[in-house]
Amino acid sequence: MMRSFIRAAERLATLAGWVAGLLLLATTSLILFGIVYRKLGGNTLSIAEYSGYFMAAMVYLAAGYTLLKGEHIRVGLVRERLSPASQRRLDLIAGVLGVIFSALLVYALFKQTSDALHYGTRSFMPSRTPMVYPYSTAFIGSLVLFLSFLAFTFKVWLGEED
């Protein structure tokens, strides 16, 4: 059952990573379009708001994928000097702490998203974007990160870490 959960969490993190990559392309395209539009038309578009939303979504959605690929920051100087058993214990402690931190993040972002939905919060920019949309991408990304930390911790527990 743990192995099935690990595989499912890894597939979900990979999907979220791909979505983050597509958002990077969308952000780049949006910025380039804004530059061309300003040069040709002399006017500016109000795109900075959406570029910011996309960037925040990218960070949250890519976090679980980054963990999956082993690219989160580690203190290698200390870890590499430890025995394999000590490295495993350290990874297990880091995994449990990551689960706790990401669970708190999920809770906070869920509350923020549900409050935005309940109160109909909108951005102060001219677009008046309902904030539930950008907040929900952060919430989803934090949930993927939580599941990724659980999967990482289970992999270490089972002795299957990469």
TIRO-2110 file (N, C-alpha, C; in Angstrom, 1 decimal):
// TIRO-2110
0.8, -1.2, 0.0, N, 1, A
0.0, 0.0, 0.0, CA, 1, A
0.9, 1.3, 0.0, C, 1, A
1.9, 1.3, 0.8, N, 2, A
2.8, 2.4, 0.8, CA, 2, A
3.5, 2.7, -0.6, C, 2, A
3.8, 1.6, -1.2, N, 3, A
4.5, 1.7, -2.5, CA, 3, A
3.5, 2.3, -3.6, C, 3, A
2.2, 1.9, -3.5, N, 4, A
1.2, 2.4, -4.4, CA, 4, A
1.0, 3.9, -4.1, C, 4, A
1.0, 4.3, -2.8, N, 5, A
0.9, 5.7, -2.5, CA, 5, A
2.1, 6.5, -3.0, C, 5, A
3.3, 5.9, -2.9, N, 6, A
4.5, 6.6, -3.3, CA, 6, A
4.4, 6.8, -4.8, C, 6, A
4.0, 5.8, -5.6, N, 7, A
3.9, 5.9, -7.0, CA, 7, A
2.9, 7.0, -7.4, C, 7, A
1.7, 7.0, -6.7, N, 8, A
0.7, 7.9, -7.0, CA, 8, A
1.1, 9.4, -6.7, C, 8, A
1.8, 9.5, -5.6, N, 9, A
2.3, 10.9, -5.2, CA, 9, A
3.3, 11.4, -6.2, C, 9, A
4.2, 10.5, -6.7, N, 10, A
5.2, 10.8, -7.6, CA, 10, A
4.6, 11.2, -9.0, C, 10, A
3.5, 10.5, -9.4, N, 11, A
2.8, 10.9, -10.6, CA, 11, A
2.2, 12.2, -10.5, C, 11, A
1.5, 12.5, -9.4, N, 12, A
0.9, 13.8, -9.1, CA, 12, A
1.9, 14.9, -9.1, C, 12, A
3.0, 14.7, -8.5, N, 13, A
4.1, 15.7, -8.4, CA, 13, A
4.6, 16.0, -9.8, C, 13, A
4.8, 14.9, -10.6, N, 14, A
5.2, 15.1, -12.0, CA, 14, A
4.2, 15.9, -12.8, C, 14, A
3.0, 15.6, -12.7, N, 15, A
1.9, 16.3, -13.4, CA, 15, A
2.0, 17.8, -13.0, C, 15, A
2.1, 18.1, -11.7, N, 16, A
2.1, 19.4, -11.2, CA, 16, A
3.4, 20.1, -11.7, C, 16, A
4.5, 19.4, -11.8, N, 17, A
5.7, 20.0, -12.4, CA, 17, A
5.5, 20.4, -13.8, C, 17, A
4.8, 19.5, -14.6, N, 18, A
4.6, 19.9, -16.0, CA, 18, A
3.7, 21.1, -16.1, C, 18, A
2.7, 21.2, -15.2, N, 19, A
1.8, 22.4, -15.2, CA, 19, A
2.6, 23.6, -14.9, C, 19, A
3.5, 23.5, -14.0, N, 20, A
4.4, 24.6, -13.6, CA, 20, A
5.2, 25.0, -14.8, C, 20, A
5.7, 24.0, -15.6, N, 21, A
6.5, 24.3, -16.8, CA, 21, A
5.7, 25.1, -17.8, C, 21, A
4.4, 24.6, -18.0, N, 22, A
3.5, 25.3, -18.9, CA, 22, A
3.2, 26.7, -18.5, C, 22, A
3.1, 26.9, -17.2, N, 23, A
2.9, 28.3, -16.7, CA, 23, A
4.1, 29.1, -16.9, C, 23, A
5.3, 28.6, -16.9, N, 24, A
6.5, 29.3, -17.2, CA, 24, A
6.4, 29.8, -18.7, C, 24, A
6.0, 28.9, -19.5, N, 25, A
5.9, 29.3, -21.0, CA, 25, A
4.8, 30.4, -21.1, C, 25, A
3.7, 30.2, -20.4, N, 26, A
2.6, 31.2, -20.5, CA, 26, A
3.1, 32.6, -19.9, C, 26, A
3.8, 32.6, -18.9, N, 27, A
4.3, 33.8, -18.3, CA, 27, A
5.2, 34.5, -19.3, C, 27, A
6.1, 33.7, -19.8, N, 28, A
7.1, 34.3, -20.8, CA, 28, A
6.3, 34.9, -22.0, C, 28, A
5.4, 34.1, -22.5, N, 29, A
4.6, 34.6, -23.6, CA, 29, A
3.8, 35.9, -23.3, C, 29, A
3.2, 35.9, -22.1, N, 30, A
2.5, 37.1, -21.7, CA, 30, A
3.4, 38.3, -21.6, C, 30, A
4.5, 38.1, -21.0, N, 31, A
5.5, 39.3, -20.9, CA, 31, A
5.9, 39.7, -22.3, C, 31, A
6.3, 38.8, -23.1, N, 32, A
6.7, 39.2, -24.5, CA, 32, A
5.6, 39.9, -25.3, C, 32, A
4.4, 39.4, -25.1, N, 33, A
3.2, 40.0, -25.8, CA, 33, A
3.0, 41.4, -25.3, C, 33, A
3.2, 41.6, -24.0, N, 34, A
3.0, 42.9, -23.4, CA, 34, A
4.1, 43.9, -23.9, C, 34, A
5.3, 43.4, -24.1, N, 35, A
6.4, 44.3, -24.6, CA, 35, A
6.1, 44.7, -26.1, C, 35, A
5.7, 43.7, -26.9, N, 36, A
5.4, 44.0, -28.3, CA, 36, A
4.2, 44.9, -28.4, C, 36, A
3.2, 44.7, -27.6, N, 37, A
2.0, 45.5, -27.6, CA, 37, A
2.3, 46.9, -27.3, C, 37, A
3.2, 47.1, -26.3, N, 38, A
3.6, 48.4, -25.9, CA, 38, A
4.4, 49.1, -27.0, C, 38, A
5.3, 48.4, -27.6, N, 39, A
6.1, 49.0, -28.7, CA, 39, A
5.3, 49.3, -29.9, C, 39, A
4.3, 48.5, -30.3, N, 40, A
3.5, 48.8, -31.5, CA, 40, A
2.4, 49.7, -31.2, C, 40, A
1.7, 49.6, -30.1, N, 41, A
0.6, 50.4, -29.8, CA, 41, A
0.8, 51.6, -28.9, C, 41, A
1.9, 51.6, -28.2, N, 42, A
2.2, 52.7, -27.3, CA, 42, A
1.4, 52.6, -26.0, C, 42, A
0.6, 51.7, -25.9, N, 43, A
-0.2, 51.5, -24.6, CA, 43, A
0.4, 50.3, -23.8, C, 43, A
0.1, 50.2, -22.6, N, 44, A
0.5, 49.1, -21.8, CA, 44, A
-0.7, 48.2, -21.4, C, 44, A
-0.4, 47.0, -21.2, N, 45, A
-1.4, 46.1, -20.8, CA, 45, A
-1.2, 45.8, -19.3, C, 45, A
-2.3, 45.5, -18.6, N, 46, A
-2.2, 45.2, -17.2, CA, 46, A
-1.9, 43.7, -17.0, C, 46, A
-0.7, 43.3, -17.3, N, 47, A
-0.3, 41.9, -17.3, CA, 47, A
0.5, 41.5, -16.1, C, 47, A
1.1, 42.5, -15.5, N, 48, A
2.0, 42.2, -14.3, CA, 48, A
1.2, 41.4, -13.3, C, 48, A
0.0, 41.7, -13.1, N, 49, A
-0.8, 41.0, -12.1, CA, 49, A
-0.8, 39.5, -12.4, C, 49, A
-1.1, 39.2, -13.6, N, 50, A
-1.2, 37.7, -14.0, CA, 50, A
0.1, 37.1, -14.1, C, 50, A
1.1, 37.8, -14.4, N, 51, A
2.5, 37.3, -14.4, CA, 51, A
2.8, 36.9, -13.0, C, 51, A
2.5, 37.7, -12.0, N, 52, A
2.7, 37.4, -10.6, CA, 52, A
2.0, 36.2, -10.1, C, 52, A
0.7, 36.1, -10.5, N, 53, A
-0.1, 35.0, -10.2, CA, 53, A
0.5, 33.7, -10.7, C, 53, A
0.9, 33.7, -12.0, N, 54, A
1.5, 32.6, -12.6, CA, 54, A
2.8, 32.2, -12.0, C, 54, A
3.6, 33.2, -11.6, N, 55, A
4.9, 32.9, -11.0, CA, 55, A
4.7, 32.2, -9.6, C, 55, A
3.8, 32.7, -8.8, N, 56, A
3.5, 32.1, -7.5, CA, 56, A
3.0, 30.7, -7.7, C, 56, A
2.1, 30.5, -8.7, N, 57, A
1.6, 29.1, -9.0, CA, 57, A
2.7, 28.2, -9.4, C, 57, A
3.7, 28.7, -10.2, N, 58, A
4.8, 27.9, -10.6, CA, 58, A
5.6, 27.4, -9.4, C, 58, A
5.9, 28.3, -8.5, N, 59, A
6.7, 28.0, -7.3, CA, 59, A
6.0, 26.9, -6.5, C, 59, A
4.7, 27.1, -6.2, N, 60, A
4.0, 26.1, -5.4, CA, 60, A
3.8, 24.8, -6.1, C, 60, A
3.5, 24.8, -7.4, N, 61, A
3.2, 23.6, -8.2, CA, 61, A
4.5, 22.8, -8.4, C, 61, A
5.6, 23.5, -8.5, N, 62, A
6.9, 22.8, -8.8, CA, 62, A
7.6, 22.3, -7.5, C, 62, A
7.1, 22.7, -6.4, N, 63, A
7.8, 22.3, -5.1, CA, 63, A
7.8, 20.8, -4.9, C, 63, A
6.7, 20.1, -5.1, N, 64, A
6.7, 18.7, -5.0, CA, 64, A
7.5, 18.0, -6.0, C, 64, A
7.5, 18.4, -7.2, N, 65, A
8.3, 17.9, -8.3, CA, 65, A
9.8, 18.0, -8.0, C, 65, A
10.2, 19.2, -7.4, N, 66, A
11.6, 19.5, -7.1, CA, 66, A
12.0, 18.5, -6.0, C, 66, A
11.2, 18.3, -5.0, N, 67, A
11.5, 17.3, -4.0, CA, 67, A
11.6, 15.9, -4.6, C, 67, A
10.7, 15.5, -5.5, N, 68, A
10.8, 14.2, -6.1, CA, 68, A
12.1, 14.0, -6.9, C, 68, A
12.6, 15.0, -7.5, N, 69, A
13.9, 14.9, -8.2, CA, 69, A
15.1, 15.1, -7.4, C, 69, A
14.9, 15.3, -6.1, N, 70, A
16.1, 15.5, -5.1, CA, 70, A
16.8, 16.8, -5.3, C, 70, A
16.1, 17.8, -5.7, N, 71, A
16.7, 19.1, -6.0, CA, 71, A
16.4, 20.2, -4.9, C, 71, A
15.7, 19.8, -3.8, N, 72, A
15.6, 20.7, -2.7, CA, 72, A
16.9, 20.9, -2.0, C, 72, A
17.1, 22.0, -1.4, N, 73, A
18.4, 22.3, -0.7, CA, 73, A
18.7, 21.3, 0.4, C, 73, A
19.8, 20.8, 0.3, N, 74, A
20.3, 19.9, 1.4, CA, 74, A
21.7, 20.4, 1.9, C, 74, A
22.0, 20.2, 3.1, N, 75, A
23.3, 20.5, 3.6, CA, 75, A
24.2, 19.3, 3.3, C, 75, A
24.7, 19.2, 2.1, N, 76, A
25.5, 18.1, 1.7, CA, 76, A
26.8, 18.0, 2.4, C, 76, A
27.4, 19.1, 2.8, N, 77, A
28.6, 19.2, 3.5, CA, 77, A
28.6, 18.3, 4.8, C, 77, A
27.5, 18.4, 5.5, N, 78, A
27.3, 17.6, 6.7, CA, 78, A
26.8, 16.2, 6.4, C, 78, A
25.9, 16.1, 5.5, N, 79, A
25.2, 14.8, 5.2, CA, 79, A
26.2, 13.8, 4.6, C, 79, A
27.1, 14.3, 3.7, N, 80, A
28.0, 13.4, 3.0, CA, 80, A
29.1, 12.8, 3.9, C, 80, A
29.3, 13.4, 5.0, N, 81, A
30.3, 12.9, 6.0, CA, 81, A
29.7, 11.9, 6.9, C, 81, A
28.5, 11.6, 6.8, N, 82, A
27.8, 10.7, 7.7, CA, 82, A
27.8, 9.3, 7.1, C, 82, A
27.7, 8.3, 8.0, N, 83, A
27.5, 6.9, 7.5, CA, 83, A
26.2, 6.7, 6.8, C, 83, A
26.0, 5.7, 5.9, N, 84, A
24.7, 5.5, 5.3, CA, 84, A
23.5, 5.4, 6.3, C, 84, A
23.7, 4.8, 7.4, N, 85, A
22.7, 4.6, 8.4, CA, 85, A
22.3, 6.0, 9.0, C, 85, A
23.3, 6.8, 9.2, N, 86, A
23.1, 8.2, 9.8, CA, 86, A
22.4, 9.1, 8.7, C, 86, A
22.8, 8.9, 7.5, N, 87, A
22.2, 9.7, 6.4, CA, 87, A
20.7, 9.3, 6.3, C, 87, A
20.4, 8.0, 6.5, N, 88, A
19.0, 7.6, 6.4, CA, 88, A
18.2, 8.2, 7.6, C, 88, A
18.8, 8.2, 8.8, N, 89, A
18.1, 8.8, 9.9, CA, 89, A
17.9, 10.3, 9.7, C, 89, A
18.9, 10.9, 9.2, N, 90, A
18.8, 12.4, 8.9, CA, 90, A
17.7, 12.6, 7.9, C, 90, A
17.7, 11.8, 6.8, N, 91, A
16.6, 12.0, 5.8, CA, 91, A
15.3, 11.7, 6.4, C, 91, A
15.2, 10.8, 7.3, N, 92, A
13.9, 10.5, 7.9, CA, 92, A
13.4, 11.7, 8.8, C, 92, A
14.3, 12.2, 9.5, N, 93, A
14.0, 13.4, 10.4, CA, 93, A
13.6, 14.6, 9.5, C, 93, A
14.3, 14.8, 8.4, N, 94, A
14.0, 15.9, 7.4, CA, 94, A
12.6, 15.6, 6.8, C, 94, A
12.4, 14.4, 6.5, N, 95, A
11.1, 14.0, 5.9, CA, 95, A
9.9, 14.3, 6.8, C, 95, A
10.1, 13.9, 8.1, N, 96, A
9.0, 14.1, 9.1, CA, 96, A
8.8, 15.6, 9.3, C, 96, A
9.9, 16.4, 9.4, N, 97, A
9.8, 17.8, 9.5, CA, 97, A
9.1, 18.5, 8.3, C, 97, A
9.5, 18.0, 7.1, N, 98, A
8.8, 18.4, 5.9, CA, 98, A
7.3, 18.1, 5.9, C, 98, A
7.0, 17.0, 6.3, N, 99, A
5.5, 16.6, 6.4, CA, 99, A
4.8, 17.6, 7.3, C, 99, A
5.4, 17.9, 8.5, N, 100, A
4.8, 18.8, 9.5, CA, 100, A
4.7, 20.2, 8.9, C, 100, A
5.8, 20.7, 8.3, N, 101, A
5.8, 22.0, 7.8, CA, 101, A
4.7, 22.1, 6.6, C, 101, A
4.8, 21.2, 5.7, N, 102, A
3.9, 21.2, 4.6, CA, 102, A
2.4, 21.1, 5.0, C, 102, A
2.2, 20.3, 6.1, N, 103, A
0.8, 20.2, 6.6, CA, 103, A
0.3, 21.5, 7.1, C, 103, A
1.1, 22.2, 7.8, N, 104, A
0.8, 23.6, 8.3, CA, 104, A
0.5, 24.5, 7.1, C, 104, A
1.4, 24.4, 6.1, N, 105, A
1.2, 25.2, 4.9, CA, 105, A
-0.1, 24.9, 4.2, C, 105, A
-0.4, 23.6, 4.1, N, 106, A
-1.7, 23.2, 3.5, CA, 106, A
-2.9, 23.8, 4.3, C, 106, A
-2.8, 23.7, 5.6, N, 107, A
-3.9, 24.3, 6.4, CA, 107, A
-4.0, 25.8, 6.2, C, 107, A
-2.9, 26.5, 6.2, N, 108, A
-3.0, 28.0, 6.1, CA, 108, A
-3.5, 28.4, 4.7, C, 108, A
-3.0, 27.7, 3.7, N, 109, A
-3.5, 28.1, 2.3, CA, 109, A
-4.9, 27.6, 2.0, C, 109, A
-5.3, 26.5, 2.7, N, 110, A
-6.7, 26.1, 2.6, CA, 110, A
-7.6, 27.2, 3.2, C, 110, A
-7.2, 27.7, 4.4, N, 111, A
-8.0, 28.7, 5.1, CA, 111, A
-8.0, 30.0, 4.2, C, 111, A
-6.9, 30.4, 3.7, N, 112, A
-6.8, 31.6, 2.8, CA, 112, A
-7.8, 31.4, 1.6, C, 112, A
-7.7, 30.3, 1.0, N, 113, A
-8.5, 30.0, -0.2, CA, 113, A
-10.0, 30.0, 0.1, C, 113, A
-10.3, 29.3, 1.2, N, 114, A
-11.8, 29.2, 1.6, CA, 114, A
-12.3, 30.6, 2.0, C, 114, A
-11.5, 31.4, 2.7, N, 115, A
-11.9, 32.7, 3.1, CA, 115, A
-12.1, 33.6, 1.8, C, 115, A
-11.2, 33.5, 0.9, N, 116, A
-11.4, 34.3, -0.4, CA, 116, A
-12.7, 33.9, -1.1, C, 116, A
-13.0, 32.6, -1.1, N, 117, A
-14.2, 32.1, -1.7, CA, 117, A
-15.4, 32.6, -0.9, C, 117, A
-15.4, 32.5, 0.4, N, 118, A
-16.5, 32.9, 1.2, CA, 118, A
-16.8, 34.4, 1.2, C, 118, A
-15.7, 35.2, 1.2, N, 119, A
-15.9, 36.6, 1.3, CA, 119, A
-15.9, 37.3, -0.1, C, 119, A
-15.6, 36.5, -1.2, N, 120, A
-15.6, 37.0, -2.5, CA, 120, A
-14.4, 38.0, -2.7, C, 120, A
-13.3, 37.8, -2.1, N, 121, A
-12.1, 38.7, -2.2, CA, 121, A
-11.7, 38.8, -3.6, C, 121, A
-11.4, 40.1, -4.0, N, 122, A
-10.9, 40.4, -5.4, CA, 122, A
-9.6, 41.2, -5.2, C, 122, A
-8.8, 41.1, -6.3, N, 123, A
-7.6, 41.9, -6.3, CA, 123, A
-8.0, 43.4, -6.4, C, 123, A
-7.0, 44.2, -6.0, N, 124, A
-7.3, 45.7, -6.0, CA, 124, A
-6.9, 46.3, -7.4, C, 124, A
-6.4, 45.4, -8.3, N, 125, A
-6.0, 45.9, -9.6, CA, 125, A
-7.2, 46.1, -10.4, C, 125, A
-7.1, 46.8, -11.6, N, 126, A
-8.3, 47.1, -12.4, CA, 126, A
-9.0, 45.8, -12.9, C, 126, A
-8.4, 44.7, -13.0, N, 127, A
-9.0, 43.4, -13.4, CA, 127, A
-10.0, 42.9, -12.4, C, 127, A
-9.8, 43.3, -11.1, N, 128, A
-10.6, 42.8, -10.0, CA, 128, A
-10.7, 41.2, -10.0, C, 128, A
-9.6, 40.6, -10.2, N, 129, A
-9.6, 39.1, -10.3, CA, 129, A
-10.0, 38.5, -9.0, C, 129, A
-10.9, 37.5, -9.0, N, 130, A
-11.3, 36.8, -7.8, CA, 130, A
-10.1, 36.1, -7.2, C, 130, A
-9.7, 36.4, -6.0, N, 131, A
-8.4, 35.9, -5.5, CA, 131, A
-8.5, 34.4, -5.2, C, 131, A
-9.7, 33.8, -5.2, N, 132, A
-9.8, 32.4, -5.0, CA, 132, A
-9.0, 31.6, -6.0, C, 132, A
-8.9, 32.1, -7.2, N, 133, A
-8.1, 31.4, -8.3, CA, 133, A
-6.6, 31.3, -8.0, C, 133, A
-6.0, 32.5, -7.8, N, 134, A
-4.5, 32.3, -7.5, CA, 134, A
-4.3, 31.6, -6.2, C, 134, A
-5.1, 31.9, -5.2, N, 135, A
-4.9, 31.2, -3.9, CA, 135, A
-5.1, 29.7, -4.0, C, 135, A
-6.0, 29.3, -4.9, N, 136, A
-6.2, 27.8, -5.0, CA, 136, A
-5.1, 27.1, -5.6, C, 136, A
-4.3, 27.8, -6.5, N, 137, A
-3.1, 27.1, -7.1, CA, 137, A
-2.1, 27.0, -6.1, C, 137, A
-1.9, 27.9, -5.2, N, 138, A
-1.0, 27.8, -4.1, CA, 138, A
-1.4, 26.7, -3.1, C, 138, A
-2.7, 26.6, -2.8, N, 139, A
-3.2, 25.5, -2.0, CA, 139, A
-2.9, 24.1, -2.6, C, 139, A
-3.2, 24.0, -3.9, N, 140, A
-3.0, 22.7, -4.6, CA, 140, A
-1.5, 22.4, -4.6, C, 140, A
-0.7, 23.3, -4.9, N, 141, A
0.7, 23.1, -4.9, CA, 141, A
1.2, 22.7, -3.5, C, 141, A
0.7, 23.3, -2.5, N, 142, A
1.1, 22.9, -1.1, CA, 142, A
0.7, 21.5, -0.8, C, 142, A
-0.5, 21.1, -1.3, N, 143, A
-1.0, 19.8, -1.1, CA, 143, A
-0.1, 18.7, -1.8, C, 143, A
0.3, 19.1, -3.0, N, 144, A
1.2, 18.2, -3.7, CA, 144, A
2.5, 18.1, -3.0, C, 144, A
3.0, 19.2, -2.4, N, 145, A
4.3, 19.2, -1.7, CA, 145, A
4.1, 18.3, -0.4, C, 145, A
3.0, 18.4, 0.3, N, 146, A
2.7, 17.6, 1.4, CA, 146, A
2.7, 16.1, 1.1, C, 146, A
2.0, 15.7, 0.0, N, 147, A
2.0, 14.3, -0.4, CA, 147, A
3.4, 13.9, -0.9, C, 147, A
4.2, 14.8, -1.5, N, 148, A
5.5, 14.4, -1.9, CA, 148, A
6.4, 14.2, -0.7, C, 148, A
6.3, 15.0, 0.4, N, 149, A
7.0, 14.8, 1.6, CA, 149, A
6.6, 13.5, 2.3, C, 149, A
5.4, 13.1, 2.2, N, 150, A
4.9, 11.8, 2.8, CA, 150, A
5.6, 10.7, 2.0, C, 150, A
5.5, 10.8, 0.7, N, 151, A
6.1, 9.8, -0.2, CA, 151, A
7.6, 9.7, 0.1, C, 151, A
8.3, 10.8, 0.2, N, 152, A
9.7, 10.8, 0.5, CA, 152, A
10.0, 10.1, 1.8, C, 152, A
9.2, 10.4, 2.8, N, 153, A
9.4, 9.8, 4.1, CA, 153, A
9.2, 8.3, 4.1, C, 153, A
8.1, 7.9, 3.4, N, 154, A
7.9, 6.5, 3.2, CA, 154, A
9.0, 5.8, 2.5, C, 154, A
9.5, 6.4, 1.5, N, 155, A
10.6, 5.8, 0.7, CA, 155, A
11.9, 5.6, 1.6, C, 155, A
12.2, 6.6, 2.4, N, 156, A
13.3, 6.5, 3.3, CA, 156, A
13.0, 5.4, 4.3, C, 156, A
11.8, 5.4, 4.9, N, 157, A
11.4, 4.3, 5.8, CA, 157, A
11.6, 2.9, 5.3, C, 157, A
11.2, 2.8, 4.0, N, 158, A
11.3, 1.5, 3.3, CA, 158, A
12.7, 1.2, 2.8, C, 158, A
13.6, 2.2, 2.9, N, 159, A
15.0, 2.0, 2.4, CA, 159, A
15.1, 2.1, 0.9, C, 159, A
14.2, 2.8, 0.3, N, 160, A
14.1, 2.9, -1.2, CA, 160, A
14.5, 4.3, -1.7, C, 160, A
15.1, 5.2, -0.9, N, 161, A
15.4, 6.5, -1.3, CA, 161, A
16.5, 6.4, -2.4, C, 161, A
16.4, 7.4, -3.3, N, 162, A
17.3, 7.4, -4.5, CA, 162, A
18.7, 7.9, -4.1, C, 162, A
END
